[in-house]
């Protein structure tokens, strides 16, 4: 979405988990319980090795900063630096891509599968919890093997996912740096292709986006949409004084939680299914945009395009710090406030000038009062203006970040901003919306959250959800009433701050949960019949 001028005014004259009992999942619709009768696909390529390769825990390690991190003087230099970073990542040993481990890993997987099958045959389940009512599907009948086996496999994969997250974080990808974002997009595409995805790059003005798709066992069902992003708020060179580091059960570094951890966890979940000879129950589409951190002004169109006929939408943003999913989000809008004045010599002809900086300061005082209305929050994120101390400033601008609890608060505040008028004769004020996301309100009942909680219980996890303060690409489907949950990415804290980190002990539970969610039929999530 291009920037939109919403106001321009001047004054006249202006110029480890225990094995739980089986839990019944909510009733599936239009015959989805038939999933157990479908033919499993065979895991191929290096992705299968990822799911069974077990790595010894690594000691606390500080990773040296990647080379070529100084600000590039030209697009050619940027591209070369980005390619070098990708080459370093590709060369690193990773259980997600190490084909040397594949044969051994698959052999162990076959032994494990056989043992699980024999155990299940020898010990028939009993009791009320083991009996599914007609028209329902239990996770234990739909998931390959048993939930305990799924969790065990996820734990064996956690080390590979951890390393994958660290490798992705070493490829710096700030919003607007197209060469670096494109290099990371290619790296991500290669990783997801190894799990069975088809991938295409969608050109964007500030870096390519990705659209990926996995075939489902039942292609007649509406697709499941997942949204993510590969840009970060951190400028190139951040790794020089803040390298990716693993210590005390945490992985820290620029972008690890927002959201390279989420991308690595999803890759691990799909690799896990591929190793088990499984596909997702329905078609899965993933949109990874390159401009989420600046409001998805271009990436929004790709998300909107995939919303049609989507059964549900999942977001890969980090969870709440305590692991809860995100069930609602505030709306957000980025606004640029531009003031034009008149330059003059600050000593000889000061009275002939009109200071754009002084006008902007006074306008920001007014804006602060407007943002004090209920349901609205303001952050003045950036201010610039003027040229020299002995020149009356002819231009100044500020970029504002606004967040809204409701659609009404958003509309009211933006209307007020559009009516701003210059206070000084000869000054002019213009207001532009750079990007905007609608408020996503809390949904009563939330059957999608109930479904995910049921799956988590089967896996021995306790999980819940709560509204979140930040905004993201999940706002769009959520605001339109589509069944939406966010926070399926890494569990950690400190997004956009120097203490950004993920909790390593929560990688395996997230991988297992996402794998289960993709493999199990969805219940009815809306009033109308759907898959």
N, C-alpha and C positions, 0 to 999 in steps of 0.2 A: 504494500500500500504506500503510495507516494505521500509526501507531506501535504497537508491541506491547510490553507490559510483560513482561520475562522474569525479573525478580527483584524482590522487595520484602520487606525483612527489617528487624526492629527488635529491640533488646535488650529483654527483659522490662521493662515499665514505660514503654515508649516512647509518646509521644503521636504553341643551333645544333646540328643532328644530321645525319651523313652518311647517304646512302641505303644501307640494308643489303640483303643478299641475303634473298630470301623465307625465312621460317622456318615449319616445319609446326607447327600447333597440335595438341594432343592430340585423339584421335578424338572426334567428336561422337556423341551417341546419338540414338536413334529419329528418324533422318532429318533431323537439324538442318542438315546440309550443304545442304539444299534452300533455304537462306536466299537464295542468289543468284538464285533464280527468283521470289522474291516481288515484289510490286508496291510500288514506293517511294511514300511519301506526299510531298506537295508542301509545302515549308516555307511557313508563313504567318505574317503578323504581323511585329512588330518583332524577334522572336527571330532571324529569318533574317539581318537586317542585322548582328547582333552578330558573326556568324561571319566576315564578310569586311571589315568596317570596320576600317581601319588608322589608329591614332592616333599622332601623333608623341610620342616619350617626353617626359614632363613633367619639368621641373626639380624639384629638391628643394623641397618645399612644406610649410609648416605650416598645417594647416587650423584655422580658428578654432573654438573650442568651440561646440557647439550651444546655443541659447538654452533657458531654462526648465529648467536642470539643478539648481536648488536642490531640496532635499527638499520634496516636496509636502505641504501641510497637510491635504489631503483628497483623496478619490478623484476628485472633479471636476477639481481642479487637476492631478492626475497625468494624467488623460485628455487635458486640453487641452495639456499639455506634450508628451505623446507624439504627439498629432495634429500639432502644430507641427513636430516633428522629422521625421515622415513627409512632411509637405508640402514641407519643405526638400529631402529626399532625392529626392522625385518630380520636383521642379523641376530638379534637377541634370542636366546633359547626360551621357548614358551611352550607349555604343554598344550596350548590351544592350536599350535601350528607345527609341532615337532613330529614329523612323520616317522622318525626313528623309534618313537615310543609306541607306534600304533599297533604293531603285531602283538607285542607283549601285552599291551593294554586290552586288546580285544580278546585275547586268550583268557585273561583274568576275568573279563566281563562274562564270557561264556560259562566259565566255572561258577561264577556268582549267580548267574541266571538259573543254571541247572539246580544249584543248591536251594535257591528260593522256591523254585517250582516243586521240588521234592518235599520241602518243608510244608508248603501250602497244601499239597496233596495228602500228607500224613496227618495234618492237624486241621480238620474241618472246623470252621467257626461255629459258634453257638451263642445263643442268647439273643435278646431283643435287638441289640444294636447291630447285629450281623444280618438282620433280615430287612431287605428293602421292600417297601410297599410298592404295589403295582404302579407303573408309570414313573418310577424314580430310578436314578443311577447313582451308585455309590462310588466314591473315589477309589475304593479298593478294587472294584470291578472294572473301572475304566482305565485307571493308571496301570502302566506296565509293571509287573511285579507287585510289591506291597509298598505302602508309604515309607516304612522303615528303610527299605532298599533304596527308594528314591532319595531319602535324606542322606543315606550313607554315600551314595554316588555324588551327591552335591558337595558333601564334605571333602571327598577326594579331589574334587575339581576346584575347590576354593583357592588353593595355591596358584593354579593357572590363571584364575580370574583376577587374583590380586596382582600378579605380574602383568597381566594384560592391561589392567587399569593404570599401573605405573608407567608402562610403555606408552600408552595413549597420552598420559599427562606430560610426558617428555616431548611430545610434539606440540609446541606452543601454538595456540589457535585463537588469538584475540579477534573479537568482532571487527569486521572491516578489512582484515588482512587476507585478501582472496588467495594468494599463492599458498599460504600456510593452511588455510581452511581447505583448499582443494587437495593438498597433499594428505591431510588427515582424512578427508572424505574417501580418498582412494584406499587408504589403509583400512578404514572401517568396512568399505565395500568388500574388500578381499576377505576380511574375517567373517563377515556374514554370509558371503557366498560359500565359504567352507562348511557352513551349517545347512546348506541347501537353498539359500535365497537366490532369487533373481534380483539384480540391482541395476539401477540406472541413476545417472547424475542429472540433476535439473539445474541448468545455469541460473545464477543469481547475480545481481549487480555487485555484491560484496562477497562472493564466494558461492560455490556450487552447493546445492542441497542434495539429499539422497532420498530415493523412494525405493523401498525393498519389499519383496513379497515372498511368502512361503505358502505352498499349496497345502490345503487342508484335506483331511480324510473325507469330508463331505463338502464338496465344492458348491452345492446348492444353497448353503447357508450364507447369510450376510457375513461380511468379513469383520474381524476384530482389528481395530486400529490402535496402533501404539505411536505416541509422539515423543520426540526427543530433539536434542540439538548438540552440535559439536563445537560451537563457539564458546569462549570464556570471557570473563571481564578482565583478565590479566594481560598486561602488555608484554610484548616480546622483550626478553631479557630478564624476566622475573625469576627464571630458574637459576640465574647466576648467583643470586644471594638467597634463594629459597628452593633448594633442590628437592626432588621427590625423596622422601625419607620414610622408612618403616621403623617404628620403635614403640614399645609399650603397648602392643596390640592395636596400633593405629597406623594408617598410611596417610601422610600429609603431603601437600604439594598443591600448586595452582591448578584448580579445575578437577581435583580428584573426586569431590563429592558432587560438584555441579558442572557437568554431569557425566564425566568420563567413567565414573564408577557404575552408573546406571547402564551405560552402553556396554560395558564389559560384562555386567551381570546378565543382561539379556542375551548376549552372545553365548555366555556359558549355559544358560537355560536351554537355548535352542540346540547347542552342541550335545547337551545331556539327552534331549529327546532323540536326536539323530543316532546317538550311540545305542539307545534302547530300541532302535528300529521303529521309532514312532514319528508321526507327523503331528502338527497341531490339529485339533479337532475340526477347525474351520480355517479358511484362508486368513492369514495374518499379514497385515500391511504395516510397515514402519516408515514414518516420515521423520527424517533427521534434518533439521533446518540449520542454516549457517548464521542466522541473525536473531536468535531468540533473546539474547541478552540486551538487544536494543529494541525489543518489542515485536520482532518478526514482521517488519514492514513489508518484506517480500515473501518470506516463508509462509505467511498466513494463507496465501492463495493455495498453496499445496495442501495444507491441513484442511482448508474448506473443501477442496476438491474431493478428498477422501472421506468426508463426513457422510456423503449420500449413501444411504442403505447400511451404514455401519451398525452392527449390533451393540457395540460398546466401545469405549475409548479408555486406554490406559496411558498414564504419563510416567516417564522415567526420571522425573525430578527426584531429588533425595526426599526421604521420608521426614516426618518430624524427628527431632533428636532421640525421642524414646521409641522410635520404630513405627509409630502409627502412620497410616495412610492419610492422604489429604482428600477431604470430601467436599470442599468448597474453597473458593479463593476470591479475594477482593479484585475489583476491576483496577486497571492501571492505564495511565495515559502519559506519554512523554510530550511535553509542550516546549516549543522554542519561543521565547519572548525577545523580540528584536527592537532596538531603539535606534532611530536615526536622528542625529543632531546636526550641528554645523561647526566645522573646524575653524580655529582662529589661533593667533599667537596668544599664548596664555599670559604674557606680560604686557605687550603693547596694545593688543586688540581684544582683550578678554570679553568685553561687553558685546562684541560682534559675534561671539561664538555661542553655541547652545550645546552644553555638555550632555552627550548621550549617556555617559557613565552616571552623572548625577540623576538624570531622569530615570535610568534603570534602577538605581538604588531606591528611589521613591516609589517606583512601580512595584518593586518587590515587597515593600512594606505593605502596600495595598493588597497584593496577592496573598501575603501571609494571613491577613485578616480574612480574606475570602476562604482560604483553606481551613480556617478555624471552624467552619460550619460542621454540624454533626455528620458523620459518615465520610469525611474527607480528610486525607493526610497529605502533606506537602514535603518534598525534599528538593531544595535548590542544589542541584548536583554539579553545575558548572557555570562559571561566569567568565566573560572575556570582554575586552573593549579597550579603546584608545590606542595610541601609538607611542607617545612620549610625554614626559612630565611637563614639558613646555608647550604642549599643543592641547587645546580644548578638544576633547574626544568627539569625533564625528559619528562613531558607531559603537554600540555595545550590545551584548546579548547574554541571555541566561537560558540554560536548559533545566526545565522543571520536571520532577517525577511526582505524579499525583496518583493516589490510591483511593479507591472508593468502596464503601461497604455495600452500596446498592446502586442500581442503574439510575435511580432518581437523583442521588447525590452526584453521580458522574455528570448527568445532563445539566443539572443546576450549576455546577462549578464551571463547566466548560462554557456555558452560556455567559456567565459572569466574566470569564477571561476574554471572551470575544468582544465584550463591550468596553474593555479598557480604553481610556482616552488619555492622550498626553497632557501633562500638567504644565508644560512650558511652551510658550509661543515659539514656533519654529521647530519643535520636536515632533517626531512621529513614532507611533507604537504599533507593532504588528505581532499577532499571535498565530502560531502555526501548530497544528497537531502533527507530530512526527510518527507516532504509532499509538495504537489504542487497543486495549483488550477489555471486553465487557465483564462485569461482575458475574461470578458463578455462585449462585446461592445454594445453601444447604438443601438437600433433597430429603423430604420426609420419607421415612421407611427405608430407603436406599437398598433395594434388593441386590444390587451388585456387591455392596459391602457385605451383606449377609452371606452371599455366596462365597466371597473370598475368605471370610471368617471361618466358614465351614471347612474349606480346603485347608486353611492354616491349622485348624484343630486336628484334622486327620494327620497332618505332618508333625503334630506335637508342638505347634506354635500357638501362642496367644497373640491375637492381633485385633486392632480396632482402628478407627479413623476419627479425624477431627478437622475442622476448617483450618486454613492456613492464611497467613497474612500476605505472602508474596503472590505474584501473578505468573502465569506461564501459558503455553499453548493449549493446555487442557481447559483454560477459561472458555474458549470458543465453543466446544461441544457442550461443556457444562452449562453455559448460559442458555443454550438452546434446548435444554432438557434431555439431551442424550445421556444414557447411563455412563457416567464418567468417574474414574478414580485416578488420583495422582499419587506420587510418592513411592512408586515401585522400584526406584533406584536404590542407591547405597544408603545405609544407615550411618549417620555421622552428624557433623555440625560445622558451622563456620563458613558457609557459602559466602563468597565475596569478601572474605576477611583472611588475615594471615594465619589464623588458627584453623583454617579449613582442613578437615580430615574425615576419613571413613573408619568405622569400626570393623576390624578384620574378622571378629567372631560372628558378625552378622552377614557375611558374604554367603555362606552356605545356605542358611535359611531363606535368603532372598532368591537364590538360584532355584532351590527346590520349589518355592512357592510359585515363581513365574512358570517353571516347567509344568507344574500341576495345573495352573490356570489355563495354560495354552492347550493342554491335552484333554481336559475334562469338558464335557458339554456345558454350555451356559444354560441357566434356568430362564424362564420368562422374566424379562427385565422391565417391560413396559406393558401398558394395557392391551395393545394390539398384539396378535399372535406373531411371534418371530422366533428365529432359531436360537 
